[in-house]
Amino acid sequence: MGFFAKFKKEEKTYNDTDIIAIADATIVPVTEIKDPVFSKEILGQTIAFALQSNTIAAPCNGTLEVMYPTGHAFAVRGNNGIGILVHVGINTVNLKGKGFKVHAKQGASVKAGQKLLTIQTDQIKEAGYDLTTMLIITEQVKEGERIQFTCQDSVEKGQIIN
């Protein structure tokens, strides 16, 4: 074992059925999201986060099917077939990428917990945007199924939430 080996962070591995918290955050009740598309779960079953960190991670193992060039949203197709959309903030598409740094390319294989975005939370908030971030199940493995998300008030990035 080399000298630096003891300092290397051990990478956590997840099962293909795991959905994880994409950031350190407080959970926001869906009914309190200030956008009816998300609060009424029009796009699918939703869990929302009030971010407490500036990095956003992949929610599951899979393929990054969509990464908007603006960085405000991305979609992952899980290795188990589930479809997950992550939308950072409300109306943040209007920032045209300001305050977002993308770390992965559309089409890439991703691992749960892998950093996909860095956001400048202060810059986005100062521009007047709500940073409530939604994780939406757009396609279930079994149609009609609902996920039992965590009922905790807060989560840490990488924590399994299903």
Steps between C-alpha positions, in 0.01 A plus 500: 500500500645831391519804723214683323269198495388569856386848398301384198128530563323170458232540236160383615324261266126481456259239367324575171171530692633772734398864463717735702486856627658718231631755753506589868153642543185549699196324357229736372142364509381466140191710571728792599686517167426839344436362151180305424670278241708354783265544798222315318748233383396552138833361374502210746551411864718770654724556799635853552813631667606833652868478414765540768796439270608612155560164333235280342564128457353229281195351676566144380723277290415538134536710187482878489234512227450877508725778628364842418785727386378755756558247781162574657369146440610151404349155460646162590376164377578261782662165425175346626294698245370778725487854357605785730495873423682744728397863467714752692292795613187657360521686168882478515504421127468880465856537635628344174767305686626780727580352839517139372809292415437166329741213580362219279398463139168382369522129418759425768473208739464634854523353846271597787677777691714616206524880483299627201459870581650776707271795562571848627217509753562861608506627141177317413320620815623858448349486150166434673454130430358236735756218525254230605627199307272221385574134435218363286430138418394538137483128425460218748641151459147371567227727367280655769747423778590774749830521682500529876746788541669573831287679757801672661512879515853520360736284298870480421631464147530130423240390755261239358154659492280216371 
